[in-house]
Amino acid sequence: MCAIAGLLDLRADPQTREKMLLTMKRRGPDDSGYFQDGACTLLHSRLAVIDPEGGRQPMTLELEGETYTLVYNGELYNTEELRRELLGLGHSFHGHSDTEVVLHSYARWGQDCVEKFNGIFAFAVWEKNRRRLFLARDRIGVKPLFYTLRQGGLLFASEMKTILAHPSVKAAIDREGALQLIMLGPGRLPGSGVFHGIQELEPGCMAYVQAGKLSVHRYWKLRDREHTDTLPQTIERVRFLVTDAIRRQMVSDVPIGCFLSGGLDSSIISAVCAKELGYTLQTFSLDYLNNDRYFKSSKFQPNADDIYIRKMQEFIGSRHHWTVLTPETLAVTLEEATVARDLPGMGDVDFSLLAFCREIRREVTVALSGECADEIFGGYPWYRDPEVRSLEGFPWAQNTARRAKLSLPGISPDPEGFVADAYAATCRESDILPENSPLERRMKEMVNLNFRWFMQTLLDRKDRMSMHSSLEVRVPFCDYRIAEYLYGVPWRYKDLGGQEKGLLRRAVENLLPREVLHRKKSPYPKTHDPYYASLMRSRMDRLFEEKDVPLFSLVSREELREYLDEETPWPWYGQLMGTPQTMAYFLQLDFWLRHYQVDFLF
């Protein structure tokens, strides 16, 4: 994995170039390079995983009268199939990296190459003679790609901090950005970078930039289709897709490991990897000091992880590593996690992942993780609770009216309408066959809502926290073939046996111990230690007493104080953001405004 950036028709003097490369160092500590051709500059920092010598970038190829130069961040999981096809068409290769295959694929097939790729990627190709830049991002949105149009030119990068390092870009938010932070955060509008003028190339999209014009095209989205497979056929197809995705994502020239929470998704991945590897798998788990004393079962977190982790570790015979975090570690990671994400995030859910990834990186460079199975297979509580899923609005943030009270009147006269419009637009864009029942229509809307919003927040979190630690994390459940197939599978199959992710459990029932196979869903762990809550509370109290606090240019000081003293029925966001995590979010927001010196354009 890597960091990429580029400029077209914008200033790229050596000082600016080095400043931008410096922001990319954590994502790519092993090597860096740049390419310049008149108005086009491409930058690259590399984390070497496949073919360390043969995969150096920027990479250039001459073919049939055109010269192509590539910068690429990602991993292809069908590299060898594509290499064989290209060899049959007369191509020759100098190494065995997927980077070289991506470059040859674009030179051979142009923009159509992205439809041949199975992988996670964001890349750019400069065509020297056509004076044209091509940009593309993977179907699911695992790898990031941000851009801004400035002074008749274009600037793009893996992370927004690299864009902000350019002298033409100033950190600022307009009213829409402010509303996202208050009403949607830590989520954000699809395609928005929150910072004024910074956008994100959306998942499944590609673009050309030529003669000062940017044209964006969506090459993939979830499409409904008639499901004709029987239940046994569906179970067998799911088993193949899941295990094939895991096996493909094990390819690496460096040792790999697995996140292991003791839940269904990470346990499936760990079990397959342990069986396939020619060496002992390393697995990694997270816990918190004193959680054995303070853990409280809840609707969203019914049981602790440790007993299931130990059962899986014994079952697969992995070499297991525990990371145990203290409240103090979480508290002091607040600022670093904000900078890693370039935005306020999920509070200590981000902080803990950042600290966890740092420890994993001591042992391995590549790790596999179980994100996104819940979105695709319908595992979250809001899929399965008829009352919740019938409500208008984003189901992971059922607090829109209360959030609106926090927003200062000068930002928007109708903050609730802003959220309602974003929600309705996503429902309308859901591709649904007309013959679907009302239940099936709603479940497909729910999948698309989660796919376009909640899942992107989690993928943001996993990419930024891991790459900040120079750790490559792969997410097998994000294989687009799984997403495509499951979107058409009826809810009665997904909810097989009336159990969350019942279809997935049936498909892998021979892979896991029975206790793990039927464990009720429990999300990423958080600390229950009241000392952490007191640390966040004391920091918030100090903020409430300060003058000239940037945060209170966005939210009402008194309304926020009142909100943080309430017993709220719903988390701020998702399943984990209770009051301590919500305080952490607003502390992040205030730090973000200060650190990035954000201007208000309203």
Secondary structure, DSSP 8 states (H G I E B T S, - for coil): -EEEEEEESS---HHHHHHHHHHTTTT-BSEEEEEEETTEEEEEEE---S-TTTT-SSEEEEETTEEEEEEEEEEESSHHHHHHHHHHTT---SS--HHHHHHHHHHHHGGGGGGG--EEEEEEEEETTTTEEEEEE-SS--S--EEEEETTEEEEESSHHHHHTSTT---EE-HHHHHIIIIITT---TTB-SSTTEEE--TTEEEEEETTEEEEEE------------HHHHHHHHHHHHHHHHHHTT--SS-EEEE--SSHHHHHHHHHHHHH-SS--EEEEEEETTHHHH----SS--S-SHHHHHHHHHHHT-EEEEEEE-HHHHHHTHHHHHHHHTS--STHHHHHHHHHHHHHTTT-SEEE--TTHHHHHT-SHHHH-HHHHTSSS-TT---HHHHHHHB-TTT-S-HHHHHHHHHHHHHHH----TT--HHHHHHHHHHHHIIIIIHHHHHHHHHHHHHTTT-EEE-GGG-HHHHHHHHHS-HHHHTGGG-TTHHHHHHTTTTS-HHHHT-----S-----HHHHHHHHHHHHHHHH-SS-GGGGTB-HHHHHHHHHS--SS-SSTTT--HHHHHHHHHHHHHHHHHTT-EE--
